[in-house]
Amino acid sequence: MSKNKKYKVLVSGGGTGGHIFPAIAIANGLRDRLKSDVDILFVGAKGRMEMEKVPLAGFDIVGLWISGIQRSLTFKNLLVPFKLMSSLLKARKIVKSFQPDVVIGTGGYASGPLLKAASSKSVPTLILEQNSYPGMTNKWLGKTVSKICTAYEGMDIYFPKEKIVLTGSPVRKMIREMKTPKEDARKFFELEKDRFTLLIVGGSQGAMNMNIAIATQMEKLLASGIQILWQTGKPSVALARKSTVNSKYRNRVKIKDFIQEMDKAYAAANLIVSRAGAIAIAEIVEVNKPAIFVPLPSAAEDHQTHNAQALAEKNAALLIPEKEVEEKLTDTVVRFMKDESIGKRMCENIQQFSHGNATDKIVDEVIKLIGK
């Protein structure tokens, strides 16, 4: 690699936090490594959350007119072919004008046209597939891209084996460098320092049904002797508060619509109940905590269930389907509280899903492609 050249990188990933935040982590990793010798431009889908989150992270972004096929019969589906053609044409113009040295996709609608356009111009391309079952866009791109970074083994049943590099999923720096002691973390959230603590976390696509099921169990959960830190998401805050307002244990549950200090939340927890998106799993693996995963049933290709099953099959976590939360959650949590060996065994087993600093490994692969 020449020391004088300024390398140009296009990055696309969006629709959900599971695509956007890894893309931002990779972009930041490239900036850290290449300093001022890299120029990064994001490409997203107009109207999706990346158009807000990426500029907040300090990067420029352009939008494509694109969306996915709706599962229900709707007029919007008639527009999909026109949106795809429009996005392919605009993606080609972006590639031609920006002249990238490499193009990176982390999933989401916009990454499809962009990486297809780049591949057709023989620009090196890399995709990140964080789930154990790949999304439709990455499946489509797998045959033409240069390199495929994955978070799970055995992905050669979906992608060409020679292109695959097992890197893991990028994790936020504050999670990787989690330094807050458990006692300080509990004090931060006004929790009792010695009581068994359950952390409940939804995902960027919402956890309303999961929260409804948990709300029906709240009194029973608290009566078991635990305390709870509950990130509900804004739509479920009122529901969560209503479920505890008449409880004599209400001081033992802390309800937050959003937790900025997730490093502290993880540090405070003995056990985590979470959706099973790629980011959630990567962070729980990183902090090495026992977890009960409640996959979002409506996630694309039901990838959250596939993710959770990959860990559950290795006794690295438990999986409770959303429809069974009301029936099984309390008894499962009590079992964890009474038998510490269950959690310890899971923490030992979950380590096999840790791949070190995934961001650095992905940046290494990007730089190899630029070097070519």
C-alpha positions in Angstrom: 0.0 0.0 0.0 1.3 3.4 -1.0 1.9 5.9 1.8 0.9 8.8 -0.3 -2.5 7.6 -1.7 -5.8 8.5 0.1 -7.8 5.3 0.1 -11.5 5.5 -0.7 -14.0 3.2 1.0 -17.8 2.8 0.4 -19.7 1.3 3.3 -23.4 0.2 3.3 -25.5 -1.4 6.0 -28.8 -0.4 7.3 -32.5 -0.9 8.2 -31.7 -2.0 11.7 -29.1 -1.4 14.4 -27.8 -4.9 13.7 -26.6 -3.7 10.3 -25.8 0.0 11.1 -23.6 -0.2 14.2 -21.2 -2.9 12.9 -20.8 -0.8 9.7 -19.9 2.2 11.9 -17.6 0.1 14.0 -15.7 -1.1 10.9 -15.5 2.5 9.5 -14.1 3.8 12.8 -11.6 0.9 12.8 -10.4 1.9 9.4 -10.1 5.5 10.5 -8.1 4.4 13.5 -5.8 2.3 11.4 -5.4 4.5 8.3 -5.8 7.9 10.0 -6.1 10.7 7.4 -5.3 8.4 4.6 -8.9 7.1 4.2 -12.0 8.8 2.8 -15.2 6.9 3.9 -18.7 7.4 2.4 -21.8 5.5 3.5 -24.7 4.5 1.3 -28.1 3.7 2.9 -31.8 3.4 2.2 -33.8 6.6 2.2 -36.1 7.0 5.2 -34.3 4.3 7.2 -32.5 4.8 10.6 -29.0 4.8 9.0 -29.8 8.2 7.4 -29.9 9.6 11.0 -27.4 7.4 12.9 -24.5 7.5 10.4 -24.2 11.4 10.4 -24.4 11.3 14.2 -21.3 9.0 14.1 -19.4 11.6 12.0 -19.7 10.1 8.5 -21.4 11.3 5.3 -24.1 9.2 3.8 -26.1 9.2 0.5 -29.5 7.4 0.2 -30.9 5.0 -2.3 -34.7 4.7 -3.1 -35.0 1.1 -2.0 -37.0 -1.2 0.3 -37.7 -4.8 0.8 -40.7 -6.9 -0.1 -43.5 -6.7 2.5 -44.8 -10.0 3.8 -48.4 -8.9 3.6 -50.2 -8.2 0.3 -49.7 -4.4 -0.2 -49.4 -1.9 -3.0 -45.9 -1.1 -1.8 -44.7 -4.4 -3.2 -45.5 -3.2 -6.8 -42.9 -0.5 -6.3 -40.1 -2.9 -5.4 -38.8 -3.7 -9.0 -38.8 0.1 -9.8 -37.0 0.9 -6.6 -34.4 -1.9 -7.3 -33.7 -0.6 -10.8 -33.5 3.0 -9.6 -31.1 2.0 -6.8 -28.9 -0.1 -9.2 -28.5 2.9 -11.5 -27.7 5.3 -8.7 -25.3 2.8 -7.1 -23.4 2.6 -10.4 -23.2 6.4 -10.5 -21.9 6.5 -6.9 -19.2 3.8 -7.7 -18.2 5.7 -10.9 -17.9 9.1 -9.3 -16.4 8.1 -5.9 -13.9 5.6 -7.4 -13.7 3.4 -4.3 -10.7 1.1 -3.5 -13.0 -1.3 -1.6 -16.7 -1.6 -0.9 -18.1 -3.0 2.4 -21.6 -4.3 3.1 -23.0 -5.3 6.5 -26.5 -6.3 5.3 -29.7 -4.4 4.6 -31.4 -3.4 1.3 -29.0 -0.7 0.2 -26.0 -2.9 0.3 -27.3 -5.2 -2.4 -27.3 -2.7 -5.3 -24.1 -1.0 -4.1 -22.0 -4.2 -3.9 -23.4 -5.6 -7.2 -22.4 -2.3 -8.9 -18.9 -2.5 -7.3 -18.4 -6.1 -8.3 -19.4 -5.4 -11.9 -16.6 -2.8 -12.0 -14.1 -5.3 -10.5 -13.9 -3.2 -7.3 -12.9 -5.4 -4.3 -15.9 -6.1 -2.1 -16.4 -7.5 1.4 -19.6 -8.5 3.3 -20.2 -9.2 6.9 -22.7 -11.9 7.8 -23.2 -11.9 11.6 -26.1 -14.3 11.8 -25.9 -18.1 11.7 -28.5 -18.0 8.9 -27.7 -15.4 6.2 -30.1 -12.7 5.1 -31.5 -12.5 1.6 -29.2 -9.6 0.5 -26.0 -11.4 1.6 -27.1 -14.7 0.1 -27.6 -12.8 -3.2 -24.2 -11.2 -3.0 -22.2 -14.2 -1.8 -21.3 -15.5 -5.2 -19.8 -12.2 -6.5 -18.1 -10.5 -3.5 -14.4 -10.9 -2.9 -14.5 -11.8 0.9 -17.1 -12.9 3.4 -16.6 -12.3 7.1 -18.7 -14.4 9.4 -19.5 -14.8 13.1 -20.4 -18.5 13.0 -18.6 -21.6 11.8 -20.1 -23.8 9.1 -21.2 -21.0 6.8 -19.8 -22.7 3.8 -23.2 -24.3 3.3 -24.4 -20.9 2.2 -21.3 -19.2 0.8 -18.2 -20.3 -1.2 -15.7 -21.8 1.3 -12.6 -20.1 -0.1 -14.1 -16.6 0.5 -15.0 -17.1 4.1 -13.1 -15.7 7.1 -14.3 -16.3 10.6 -14.0 -12.9 12.4 -16.9 -12.6 14.8 -19.2 -9.6 15.1 -17.9 -6.1 15.9 -18.7 -5.0 19.4 -18.9 -1.5 20.8 -15.6 -0.3 22.4 -17.3 0.5 25.7 -18.5 -3.1 25.9 -15.1 -4.6 24.9 -13.4 -2.5 27.6 -16.0 -3.0 30.3 -14.3 -1.8 33.5 -17.1 -1.0 35.9 -17.1 -3.3 39.0 -20.5 -5.0 39.7 -21.0 -3.1 42.9 -20.5 0.3 41.2 -22.7 -0.7 38.3 -25.5 -1.6 40.7 -25.1 1.6 42.6 -25.3 3.5 39.4 -28.8 2.0 38.6 -29.8 2.3 42.3 -30.0 -1.5 42.7 -29.2 -3.5 45.9 -25.6 -4.6 45.8 -26.0 -8.2 46.9 -29.3 -9.2 45.3 -29.6 -11.5 42.3 -30.0 -9.2 39.3 -31.9 -9.9 36.1 -31.3 -7.6 33.1 -34.0 -7.6 30.5 -33.2 -6.1 27.1 -35.2 -5.8 23.8 -33.8 -5.0 20.4 -33.8 -2.3 17.8 -36.8 -3.9 16.0 -38.9 -3.8 19.1 -39.8 -6.2 21.9 -43.5 -5.3 22.6 -44.8 -8.9 22.7 -41.9 -10.0 24.8 -42.5 -7.1 27.2 -46.2 -7.9 27.4 -45.4 -11.5 28.4 -42.8 -10.4 30.9 -45.2 -7.9 32.4 -47.7 -10.7 33.2 -44.9 -12.4 35.1 -43.4 -9.4 36.9 -45.0 -9.9 40.3 -44.1 -13.6 40.3 -40.5 -12.7 39.2 -40.0 -10.1 41.9 -41.6 -12.4 44.6 -38.9 -14.9 43.9 -36.4 -12.6 45.6 -34.7 -11.1 42.5 -34.3 -7.5 41.4 -34.7 -6.4 37.8 -33.2 -3.8 35.4 -35.6 -3.6 32.5 -34.9 -1.8 29.2 -38.3 -1.7 27.6 -38.0 0.6 24.5 -40.2 3.7 24.4 -43.4 1.9 23.2 -43.4 -0.4 26.3 -42.6 2.0 29.1 -46.2 2.7 30.2 -47.0 -1.1 30.1 -43.9 -1.9 32.2 -44.7 0.8 34.8 -48.3 -0.3 35.1 -47.2 -3.9 35.8 -45.3 -2.8 38.9 -47.3 0.2 40.2 -49.2 -1.8 42.8 -46.5 -4.2 43.7 -45.0 -4.3 47.2 -41.7 -5.1 45.4 -41.8 -2.2 43.0 -38.5 -0.7 44.5 -36.7 -3.8 43.2 -37.4 -3.1 39.5 -35.7 -0.2 37.6 -37.5 0.5 34.3 -35.7 2.4 31.5 -36.9 3.1 28.0 -33.2 3.1 26.8 -29.9 2.4 28.6 -27.0 4.4 27.2 -24.5 2.8 29.7 -24.9 -0.8 28.5 -21.5 -1.7 29.8 -22.7 -0.9 33.4 -26.0 -2.8 32.8 -24.1 -5.9 31.7 -21.8 -5.5 34.7 -24.7 -5.3 37.1 -26.4 -8.5 35.8 -26.3 -12.1 37.1 -28.5 -13.2 34.2 -29.7 -11.6 31.0 -33.0 -12.0 29.1 -32.5 -10.7 25.5 -33.6 -10.8 21.9 -31.2 -12.8 19.8 -30.0 -10.3 17.2 -26.4 -10.4 16.1 -25.3 -7.4 18.2 -27.0 -8.6 21.4 -25.4 -12.1 21.1 -22.0 -10.6 20.3 -22.1 -8.3 23.3 -23.3 -11.1 25.7 -20.5 -13.3 24.4 -18.0 -10.5 24.9 -19.1 -9.9 28.6 -19.4 -13.6 29.2 -22.7 -13.6 31.0 -25.4 -16.4 31.1 -28.4 -15.5 29.0 -31.9 -16.5 28.1 -32.7 -15.6 24.5 -36.2 -14.8 23.3 -35.9 -14.5 19.5 -38.0 -12.0 17.6 -40.3 -14.3 15.6 -40.8 -11.8 12.8 -37.1 -11.2 12.1 -36.1 -11.7 8.5 -35.6 -15.4 7.7 -36.3 -16.0 11.4 -32.5 -15.4 11.8 -32.8 -14.7 15.6 -34.1 -18.2 16.3 -31.2 -19.6 14.2 -28.8 -17.5 16.2 -30.1 -18.5 19.6 -30.3 -22.2 18.5 -26.6 -22.1 17.6 -25.7 -21.2 21.2 -28.4 -23.3 22.9 -27.2 -26.5 21.0 -23.8 -26.0 22.7 -25.3 -25.3 26.1 -24.0 -21.8 25.9 -27.4 -20.1 26.5 -31.1 -21.0 26.8 -33.8 -20.3 24.2 -37.4 -19.6 25.2 -39.8 -18.9 22.2 -41.7 -15.7 22.7 -45.0 -17.6 23.0 -43.6 -19.6 25.9 -42.2 -16.7 28.0 -45.3 -16.3 30.1 -45.3 -20.0 31.0 -41.5 -20.7 31.5 -39.6 -17.5 32.3 -40.1 -17.3 36.1 -39.3 -20.9 36.8 -36.2 -20.7 34.5 -34.9 -17.6 36.3 -35.5 -19.1 39.7 -33.5 -22.2 38.6 -30.6 -20.0 37.7 -30.8 -18.2 41.0 -30.8 -21.4 43.1 -28.2 -23.2 41.1 -25.1 -21.1 40.2 -23.5 -24.0 38.4 -26.0 -23.6 35.5 -24.8 -20.0 34.8 -21.1 -21.0 35.3 -21.4 -23.8 32.8 -23.0 -21.5 30.2 -20.2 -18.9 30.7 -17.6 -21.7 30.1 -19.4 -22.9 26.9 -20.1 -19.4 25.5 -16.4 -18.7 25.3 -16.2 -20.9 22.1 -18.2 -18.2 20.3 -15.7 -15.5 21.2 -13.4 -14.6 18.3 -11.3 -11.8 19.9 -11.5 -8.3 18.4 -13.7 -8.8 15.4 -13.4 -5.2 14.2 -9.6 -5.5 13.9 -9.9 -8.8 12.1 -12.4 -7.3 9.6 -10.2 -4.2 9.1 -7.3 -6.5 8.4 -9.3 -8.2 5.6 -10.4 -4.8 4.2 -6.7 -3.6 4.1 -5.7 -6.9 2.3 -8.3 -6.2 -0.4 -7.1 -2.6 -0.7 -3.5 -3.9 -0.9 -4.4 -6.0 -4.0 
